[in-house]
């Protein structure tokens, strides 16, 4: 869990580093080792930003749906 590893690194001054995450697709995984707080912070904040932007895009698409075509009269 990215958040757990990041939070623990913050709380312990990076004593849990290095940490390795499996990234990519299940059939073709890539293993990446984060050895410094800076690397882990950049990865974690980038991942959170991506999730937030993706959610926002989804909400905007949902908001634009014309639900009236599904209303029974």
Legacy VTK file of the C-alpha trace (Angstrom):
# vtk DataFile Version 3.0
C-alpha trace
ASCII
DATASET POLYDATA
POINTS 73 float
0.000 0.000 0.000
1.588 3.229 -1.194
0.014 5.396 1.499
1.123 3.125 4.316
4.714 3.045 3.085
4.728 6.816 2.590
3.190 7.552 6.002
5.619 5.199 7.727
8.557 6.820 5.942
7.378 10.245 7.118
6.886 9.077 10.694
10.231 7.281 10.944
12.415 9.645 8.970
12.743 7.079 6.206
13.828 4.159 8.376
11.582 1.809 6.363
13.414 2.684 3.141
14.123 1.283 0.695
10.664 0.006 -0.263
9.827 -1.853 -3.455
6.505 -1.592 -5.281
5.203 -3.745 -8.088
4.056 -1.423 -10.868
2.638 -2.006 -14.318
0.283 -4.691 -15.490
-0.185 -8.096 -13.915
1.198 -9.908 -16.961
4.195 -7.599 -17.288
5.047 -6.160 -13.870
7.881 -3.779 -13.150
9.423 -3.685 -9.714
10.710 -0.302 -8.583
12.721 0.410 -5.478
12.330 3.757 -3.743
15.486 4.411 -1.770
14.969 8.016 -0.670
12.196 10.086 0.851
12.331 12.415 -2.146
11.742 9.550 -4.597
8.902 8.124 -2.530
7.296 11.537 -1.999
7.417 12.378 -5.715
5.888 9.008 -6.592
3.173 9.172 -3.928
2.119 12.761 -4.577
2.100 12.060 -8.324
-0.105 9.007 -7.815
-2.537 10.951 -5.617
-2.670 13.793 -8.141
-3.406 11.322 -10.946
-6.242 9.749 -8.942
-7.755 13.145 -8.107
-7.593 14.318 -11.722
-9.121 11.061 -12.970
-11.968 11.325 -10.462
-12.604 14.934 -11.450
-12.777 13.977 -15.131
-15.214 11.182 -14.292
-17.428 13.496 -12.262
-17.476 16.010 -15.121
-18.440 13.292 -17.617
-21.170 12.047 -15.276
-22.479 15.582 -14.795
-22.754 16.001 -18.580
-24.996 12.938 -19.056
-28.507 13.732 -20.224
-30.424 11.619 -17.742
-33.796 12.752 -19.133
-33.605 10.134 -21.899
-33.860 7.484 -19.180
-36.956 8.973 -17.523
-40.218 7.086 -17.840
-43.213 9.243 -18.541
LINES 1 74
73 0 1 2 3 4 5 6 7 8 9 10 11 12 13 14 15 16 17 18 19 20 21 22 23 24 25 26 27 28 29 30 31 32 33 34 35 36 37 38 39 40 41 42 43 44 45 46 47 48 49 50 51 52 53 54 55 56 57 58 59 60 61 62 63 64 65 66 67 68 69 70 71 72
